[in-house]
Amino acid sequence: MNKQLKLAAVAAIGALALSACTAPSEGNEGEADLSITMAMAAEDTYTAEWWGWLAANELGYYEELGLDVEFVGAGGSGAAMEQVIAGNADAGNPSAPAFGEAALVGLPVVNVFTYSSGAIFGIFVPEDGPFQSIADMRGANIGISEAGGGEVAFLEAALRAEGIDPVTEVQLIPIGDGGPETLAALDNGSVDVYSTAYNDIFAVQTAGVNLVDLTPAIYNSFPARGIITTQETLENKSEALQLFTKGTAMGMYFCLENLEACRDLMKGAIPAAFEQNADGVSQGDLRFELSTTQVVPADINAIGAHDVEGTQAFLDLIQSTSADYQAVNAADVLYDGFVEEANNFDRERVAADAAAYELQNG
């Protein structure tokens, strides 16, 4: 979890309490406020896996439902979580660790729609490096994106599962998020292992560095991202959130019917991410391909449904990494009241939209 989020927890609770006195829940003449401000955990608003939200917005599904949606780039998961907790955004899509750790320190957060599942963060080693299994990493210099980065909790849990103390038996070294500093550290051998988000790994791969993925398989059962809000906003803007989940489900279904259409939409929204290297590979393509496994729901008729068991295992794992975390029942931070209505849309019509889409961005 972002250190800034931990430090802001107490202040955020106060800000949330204050906003409860002032935040409007209805529009003029008692009309419901059918607007959503969504804090996206990226600088440029979208990443190549967030095609469900992009498609719903670009194709006008939210507007069709009578909902006004504003997507705002928050800069990262910790920042997105802060905006939601402070009441500056109605909802956000922080990574599961940012959401889970907020819940574990007692903040009133809730996931109303699971967008994707699977490993966001991983553990990677150079193909010819000295460590080729997590069990052998005692004494390793392990690169991380930044102190307090979202990958740290996963890394520490994976090490402890192999009997390795992540505080005394390895050294964690911040080496950035896939940029020149990262490449230099991997090239000169100052780190033996790199634990970070998959997005950062894609940047390393497109630069020509080959890494072996040692991420424990159990991480693939964990939630990745959802539509995260607060208990207060859930109560005050229930109708708007319901419509938001429905529009998002429509966007996701469109993409699942025509993945190339959504790749095309993503290329138009974030063209820089799809710029290819000399080998014809782009970070956007790599991220998009992974998302086609992580965003696909377990049940196409229950888009957005939660995996309570997987979420509980995830929360328990994160809790095990710090004495500051309290036990949390997954059912208390997962709201499933929107899922049925979110999936109550004309699938034949959306499928027809997908079939009729003409590529615009090659």
Buried (B, 14 or more C-beta within 10 A) or exposed (E): BBEBBBEBBEEBBEBBEEBBEEBEBEEEEEEBBBBBBBBBBBEEBBBBBBBBBBBBBBBEBBEEBEBEBEBBBBBBBBBBBBBBBBBBBBBBBBBBBBBBBBBBBEBBBBBBBBBBBBBBBBBBBBEEBEBBEBBEBBEBBBBBBBEBBBBBBBBBBBBBBEEBEBEEEBBBBBBBBBEEEBBEBBEEEEBBBBBBBBBBBBBBBBBEBEBBEBBBEBBBBBBBBBBBBBBBBBEBBBBBBBBBBBBBBBBBBBBBBBBEBBBBBBBBBBEEBBEEEEEEBBBBBBBBBBBBEBBBBEEEEBBBBBBEEBBBBBBBBBBBBBEEBEEBEBEEBBBBEBBEEBBEBEBEEBBEBBEEBEEEEE
